[in-house]
Structures are given as C-alpha cells and as structure tokens.
Amino acid sequence: MFVRVLGSAAGGGSPQWNCGCRVCSAVRAGAAPPRSQSSVVVSTDRERWFLINASPDVRTQFDAFTDLHPRRGRETPLAGVLLTDAELDHTLGLLQLREASSVQLFTTPAIHKTLRDGSGLLRLLERYCPVEWQEVLPGTEMSLAGGLCARAFDVPTTKRDRFRTGLEHGRVVGYRMVHAGRTLVYLPGVQSLTPALLSVIGDCDCLLIDGTCWSDDELVRLGLGSKTSRQMGHLPVAESLPLLGDRGGRTIYVHMNNTNPILLTDSPQRRRVEAGGLEVAVDGLELEV
C-alpha cells in the first residue's frame, strides 16, 4: 500500500495568512518548511489513488505529485474521495474538482447531509459535475479499486454541530485501510483516545493521527483564539503522546495547527515527540505500508 501526505497542516496551513505567531514567522523566514492543509492519497498500485479529504490546496498538492498527473487528455488517476468530516479545510477542495467528468464521493450520511443541506457545498458542486455518492457506514468494510479494503470507524466528538443536522453518528470518522495484510489508519481529528479507539489503532502498521495542538490551552494562551484544543475536537499532542509511544508500528502526527511548536525542529516539544519514537509529517512524505 502506497501513501503520500499531500498536506500536513490543519486549517489555514502553515504559515496561516493572518498569523504572526512564532511558527508562522519561522516559516516566512525560511527556518521551517511551509505546510498545506491536511489530506492524503492511498493506492495499492500507484495507478489508482484514493484521496482522503479534499483540502482547499488540492490543486497545488496534485500538481506536486507526478503520480496524480493526467495520463492522457483529462483522464486522471483519482479513483475517489473519502471524507473524515464536513469541515471546510477537508471539503472546499471538492469545488476544485468540478472539471471532472464525475466525482466518486465516499461519506457517511451525517457528512453527506451536512454538505448538502447545511453548507450547501455539494449542491454547488453538482451544478458543475455529477457526484456519485457512496454511502459509508462505520464498521462496515468497503472494497475499493486495486484490492484496497477500507473501514470507517466512528470518532465521538462534542464539537458543536455548526449546521444542526441532528445526526451524531458518523459526524467524524477515521479510516482503517487494509491491503495484503498491512494496515494503515488515518485519524486526523480525534477528541479523546477512548478504549474503543485504542483498540482500532493498536495493531495497525502505520498510524497517521491528529497533531493539531501541543497543549489544550495553546490558542487561548497565545491570545489567538477563545477555544481550547478539545473544544475544537482535537486531543492535544502532549496528552496523546504517552498513549501512543508504546503502540508499536509507525506513528506519525498530521493535521498540525500553525501554532504547534512541534513544527519547529529545534523545539523541546519536537524533541519529546521524537524521543518517544513518533514522527511529524511534512508535505510530500511518502510511505509504503
């Protein structure tokens, strides 16, 4: 199974356009690499790729990865799009796929309802191209092209349902991808590592997991926001790190907010992550699982 991290930052990217925090300033000064907004692609044959989350940066992310370039005419290797939630930083890129002959979209009913009846994003996209919706039911295995098996799992959250869909089950999910006996878990948003979630991720060969903030009060302490990391639906790295260090397999943080000090290679927080045997993703990271 082949994986490429197209974007490793949380919403807004790094640097964020309106932020002058320590990390963003370091990126602008060339002391840290820039990062686009979170998404990955997965394939078993490097010919057909499944995109997990369509960030607003999807066009430049595709352009930077030759495996995603059109083969001839406007035929592309994109086989489908899977979504972990309906957040703007994971869905606005769908509108940049509007030139496609069709978009094969895999979502739970809750995410689908949010995008159609809440934000209206799907209704807008359907004005430009057909959208073939494939219903995702957490706990049910799906067979995808190339012999790839995918199973979504529910990720409990108390984050406010901005569009009041009334559907809680499947509002946020992760994906467990399996091929040839090897397992990848993609979990860019998790509020708490419950025993049920730990059992899902415990035996996977590679885990890409939420690294949004280092500490719960990060944005509040910096004077850049009023919500804690958990209130935004994200478990702080300082709290997930002790739970993941002895997991076995490869564990890589993704979806880092621009304020997170683990984005700086010389920070004490980054050293703690690496001392625990975990990694911090960068854009363009390629994995073979």
C-alpha positions as CSV (number, residue, x, y, z in Angstrom):
1,M,0.0,0.0,0.0
2,F,1.4,3.4,-1.0
3,V,0.6,6.6,0.9
4,R,1.5,10.2,0.2
5,V,0.8,13.0,2.7
6,L,-0.3,15.8,0.4
7,G,-0.9,18.3,3.2
8,S,0.3,18.0,6.8
9,A,-1.2,21.2,8.4
10,A,-4.6,21.9,9.9
11,G,-7.0,24.5,8.6
12,G,-5.2,27.6,7.4
13,G,-2.0,25.9,6.6
14,S,1.4,27.0,7.9
15,P,2.0,29.9,7.7
16,Q,-1.5,31.0,8.1
17,W,-2.2,34.2,6.1
18,N,-3.2,36.3,9.1
19,C,-0.9,34.8,11.8
20,G,2.4,36.2,13.1
21,C,3.0,33.5,15.7
22,R,6.4,32.1,16.4
23,V,5.9,29.2,14.0
24,C,4.4,31.2,11.1
25,S,7.2,33.8,11.5
26,A,9.8,31.0,11.3
27,V,8.3,29.6,8.1
28,R,8.2,33.0,6.5
29,A,11.9,33.4,7.4
30,G,12.8,30.1,5.8
31,A,13.6,28.5,9.2
32,A,10.8,25.9,8.9
33,P,9.1,24.3,5.9
34,P,5.7,25.5,4.8
35,R,2.8,23.1,5.0
36,S,-0.5,23.0,3.1
37,Q,-3.8,21.8,4.6
38,S,-4.4,18.2,5.6
39,S,-5.0,15.4,3.1
40,V,-3.5,12.1,1.9
41,V,-3.8,9.8,-1.0
42,V,-3.6,6.0,-0.9
43,S,-3.1,3.4,-3.6
44,T,-2.2,-0.3,-4.0
45,D,-0.7,0.0,-7.5
46,R,0.3,3.7,-7.9
47,E,-2.2,3.8,-10.8
48,R,-5.4,4.5,-9.0
49,W,-5.4,6.8,-6.0
50,F,-8.0,7.5,-3.3
51,L,-8.0,11.0,-1.8
52,I,-8.8,11.2,1.9
53,N,-10.1,14.8,2.5
54,A,-10.1,17.4,-0.2
55,S,-8.3,20.4,1.2
56,P,-8.5,23.9,-0.4
57,D,-4.9,23.3,-1.5
58,V,-5.8,20.2,-3.6
59,R,-4.8,21.7,-6.9
60,T,-1.2,22.5,-6.0
61,Q,-1.0,19.3,-4.0
62,F,-1.9,17.2,-7.0
63,D,0.4,19.2,-9.2
64,A,3.3,18.5,-6.8
65,F,2.8,14.7,-7.1
66,T,3.5,13.3,-10.5
67,D,1.5,10.1,-9.8
68,L,-1.6,12.2,-9.8
69,H,-0.9,14.0,-13.1
70,P,-3.4,13.2,-16.0
71,R,-2.3,10.2,-18.1
72,R,-3.9,11.4,-21.4
73,G,-6.4,14.1,-22.1
74,R,-8.3,14.6,-18.9
75,E,-8.1,11.1,-17.6
76,T,-6.7,11.2,-14.1
77,P,-5.6,8.5,-11.5
78,L,-8.1,9.8,-9.0
79,A,-10.4,6.9,-8.2
80,G,-12.5,8.5,-5.4
81,V,-12.6,10.9,-2.5
82,L,-13.2,9.8,1.1
83,L,-14.1,12.3,3.8
84,T,-13.5,12.1,7.6
85,D,-15.8,15.1,8.4
86,A,-17.5,18.0,6.7
87,E,-15.1,20.7,7.9
88,L,-14.2,23.4,5.3
89,D,-10.4,22.5,5.4
90,H,-11.3,19.0,4.4
91,T,-14.1,19.7,1.8
92,L,-13.5,23.0,0.0
93,G,-11.1,21.2,-2.4
94,L,-14.1,19.4,-3.8
95,L,-15.1,22.5,-5.7
96,Q,-11.7,22.5,-7.4
97,L,-12.5,19.0,-8.8
98,R,-15.5,20.5,-10.6
99,E,-13.9,20.0,-14.0
100,A,-14.0,16.2,-13.5
101,S,-16.4,14.1,-15.6
102,S,-17.7,12.9,-12.2
103,V,-16.6,12.7,-8.6
104,Q,-17.0,9.5,-6.7
105,L,-17.6,10.6,-3.1
106,F,-17.5,8.3,-0.1
107,T,-19.1,9.8,3.1
108,T,-21.3,8.9,6.0
109,P,-24.9,10.0,5.9
110,A,-24.2,12.6,8.5
111,I,-21.3,14.2,6.5
112,H,-23.4,14.0,3.3
113,K,-26.3,15.7,4.9
114,T,-24.1,18.5,6.2
115,L,-22.5,19.1,2.8
116,R,-25.9,19.1,1.0
117,D,-28.4,20.6,3.4
118,G,-26.0,22.5,5.8
119,S,-23.2,24.2,3.9
120,G,-24.7,23.6,0.5
121,L,-21.3,22.7,-0.9
122,L,-22.4,19.5,-2.6
123,R,-25.4,21.3,-4.2
124,L,-23.0,23.8,-5.6
125,L,-20.6,21.1,-6.9
126,E,-23.4,19.2,-8.6
127,R,-24.1,22.3,-10.7
128,Y,-20.8,21.7,-12.4
129,C,-20.3,17.9,-12.4
130,P,-22.1,14.7,-11.4
131,V,-21.3,13.5,-7.8
132,E,-21.7,9.8,-7.3
133,W,-22.3,9.3,-3.6
134,Q,-21.1,6.1,-2.0
135,E,-22.6,5.7,1.5
136,V,-20.1,4.9,4.2
137,L,-21.4,3.0,7.3
138,P,-18.9,3.0,10.2
139,G,-17.9,-0.6,11.0
140,T,-18.8,-1.9,7.5
141,E,-15.9,-2.9,5.2
142,M,-15.8,-1.4,1.7
143,S,-13.9,-2.9,-1.3
144,L,-12.2,-0.3,-3.3
145,A,-10.2,-0.5,-6.6
146,G,-6.9,-2.3,-6.5
147,G,-7.9,-4.7,-3.8
148,L,-7.9,-2.0,-1.1
149,C,-10.3,-2.6,1.8
150,A,-11.5,0.4,3.8
151,R,-13.5,0.5,7.0
152,A,-14.6,3.7,8.6
153,F,-14.9,3.9,12.4
154,D,-16.9,6.5,14.4
155,V,-14.9,9.1,16.3
156,P,-17.0,10.5,19.2
157,T,-17.0,14.3,19.4
158,T,-18.7,17.0,21.4
159,K,-17.7,19.7,18.9
160,R,-20.7,21.9,18.0
161,D,-22.7,20.7,15.0
162,R,-22.5,24.0,13.2
163,F,-25.3,23.2,10.8
164,R,-27.6,21.4,13.2
165,T,-28.1,18.3,11.1
166,G,-29.3,16.3,14.1
167,L,-27.1,13.3,13.1
168,E,-24.3,12.5,15.6
169,H,-23.3,9.0,14.4
170,G,-20.7,9.3,11.7
171,R,-20.2,13.1,12.0
172,V,-16.5,12.5,12.4
173,V,-14.8,9.2,11.3
174,G,-11.4,7.7,10.8
175,Y,-10.4,5.1,8.2
176,R,-8.7,1.8,8.6
177,M,-7.2,0.7,5.2
178,V,-6.0,-2.8,4.6
179,H,-4.1,-4.4,1.7
180,A,-2.0,-7.6,1.6
181,G,-2.2,-8.0,5.3
182,R,-0.9,-4.5,6.1
183,T,-2.9,-1.8,7.8
184,L,-3.0,2.0,7.7
185,V,-5.2,4.1,10.0
186,Y,-5.9,7.7,9.1
187,L,-7.3,9.7,12.0
188,P,-6.7,13.5,11.5
189,G,-9.3,14.5,14.1
190,V,-9.8,12.9,17.5
191,Q,-11.0,14.5,20.7
192,S,-10.3,11.6,23.1
193,L,-8.5,8.2,22.7
194,T,-11.1,6.1,24.2
195,P,-10.5,2.3,24.8
196,A,-12.6,1.6,21.7
197,L,-10.4,3.9,19.5
198,L,-7.2,2.5,21.0
199,S,-8.3,-1.0,20.0
200,V,-8.9,0.2,16.4
201,I,-5.5,1.7,16.1
202,G,-3.5,-0.6,18.3
203,D,-2.3,-3.2,15.8
204,C,-2.0,-1.0,12.7
205,D,1.3,-0.9,10.8
206,C,1.1,2.8,10.3
207,L,-1.0,5.4,12.1
208,L,-1.4,9.0,10.8
209,I,-3.0,10.8,13.8
210,D,-4.3,14.2,14.9
211,G,-1.5,16.5,15.9
212,T,-3.4,19.8,15.9
213,C,-2.2,21.5,19.1
214,W,0.6,20.7,21.5
215,S,-1.4,21.8,24.6
216,D,-5.1,22.2,25.3
217,D,-4.8,26.0,26.0
218,E,-2.4,26.7,23.1
219,L,-4.6,29.2,21.2
220,V,-6.0,30.8,24.3
221,R,-2.6,31.3,25.9
222,L,-1.2,32.8,22.8
223,G,-4.1,35.2,22.5
224,L,-5.1,33.8,19.1
225,G,-8.4,32.2,19.9
226,S,-11.0,31.6,22.6
227,K,-11.4,27.8,22.3
228,T,-9.3,25.0,23.7
229,S,-7.9,22.2,21.5
230,R,-10.5,19.8,22.9
231,Q,-13.4,22.3,22.3
232,M,-12.3,22.3,18.7
233,G,-12.4,18.5,18.6
234,H,-8.7,17.7,19.0
235,L,-6.7,15.8,21.6
236,P,-3.5,17.7,22.4
237,V,-0.3,16.0,21.4
238,A,1.1,16.4,25.0
239,E,-1.7,14.1,26.1
240,S,-1.8,11.6,23.2
241,L,2.0,11.1,23.1
242,P,2.1,9.0,26.3
243,L,-0.7,6.8,24.9
244,L,0.9,6.2,21.6
245,G,4.6,5.8,22.4
246,D,4.4,2.0,23.1
247,R,1.9,1.2,20.4
248,G,4.3,-0.5,18.1
249,G,4.3,0.2,14.3
250,R,4.9,3.6,12.8
251,T,3.1,6.6,14.3
252,I,3.1,10.0,12.5
253,Y,1.4,13.2,13.6
254,V,-0.6,15.0,10.8
255,H,-3.0,18.0,10.8
256,M,-0.8,20.3,12.9
257,N,-2.1,23.8,13.6
258,N,0.3,26.6,12.6
259,T,0.8,27.4,16.3
260,N,2.0,23.9,17.3
261,P,5.7,24.1,18.4
262,I,6.4,20.5,17.1
263,L,6.6,22.2,13.6
264,L,9.9,23.6,14.7
265,T,12.7,21.0,14.6
266,D,14.6,22.6,17.4
267,S,11.8,22.9,19.9
268,P,11.6,20.9,23.1
269,Q,8.2,19.7,22.1
270,R,9.6,18.3,18.9
271,R,12.4,16.6,20.7
272,R,9.8,14.9,23.1
273,V,7.9,13.6,20.1
274,E,11.0,12.1,18.5
275,A,12.3,10.7,21.8
276,G,9.0,8.9,22.1
277,G,9.6,7.2,18.7
278,L,6.9,9.2,16.9
279,E,7.2,11.4,13.8
280,V,5.9,14.7,12.5
281,A,4.7,14.6,8.9
282,V,5.8,17.1,6.2
283,D,4.1,17.7,2.9
284,G,5.2,15.2,0.3
285,L,6.0,12.5,2.8
286,E,5.7,9.1,1.0
287,L,5.2,5.8,2.8
288,E,5.0,2.2,1.8
289,V,2.9,0.3,4.2
